Amino acid sequence: MAVKVQFKPVGRSGHEWIWKARDESNTIAISGQRFDSLSDAVRDARIQIDGLDTSDDDDDGPFAA
């Protein structure tokens, strides 16, 4: 299953991040949470979508924008 993940800055200063994902059937899942950094948002998206725990992994991998 192919999933497209998009990261968006939010908040007044634009320094918080959320992510949303859209699968092949065009279903959207939004994180519903704000993250202090892009890397935190990427990590959460990986865990929620792939079930991967990347706490020891610092690269942004395939989800990097």
N, C-alpha and C positions, 0 to 999 in steps of 0.2 A: 504494500500500500504506500503510495506516495503522499507525503504531507508537505505543504508549504507553510513555513513559519515566518511570521513577520513580527519584528520588534518595534515598538513605538515609544518615543519619549512622552511622558505625561507630567502633569503638575505645573504649577506656575513657573517654576524655574526650568522645567524640562529635564531635570536631573534624576527623575524616577522613570522606571521602565515597566511596560506590560508587554505581554506577547499574545498573539493569536495564531491559531493554526487552522488551516482549511485542508480537508482531505479530498480525494478524487470525487467523492459524491457531493462536494461543495458544502459539507457540514462544517460549521465554525465552532471552535472551542476557544474561549478567551481565558487567560490566566485568572482574572478576577482579583489579582493581587498586584500590588506595586512593589517594585524592587529598587533598591538603592543604587544598583549598578547594572550595566548591561550583562556582565558576566554572571551575575546572580540570576537574571532573567533567563539567560541561555541555559544555565544549569537546571533551573526548574523546568523549562520546556523539555529538556532531554529526559528528565526523570518522569514527567507526566506523559510524554508521548512514547518514548522508547522503553521506559522502565529502567533507564541507566542511572547509576549513581556515579557522578563524575567529580566527587569531592576531592579526589587526588589528581585530577586532570585539569591543567590550566589552559589548554588550548581551546579555541572557540569552535573548532571542527566544522562540520557541515552546516551548522546552524548560524554561523557568522554571517552578518549582513555585508 
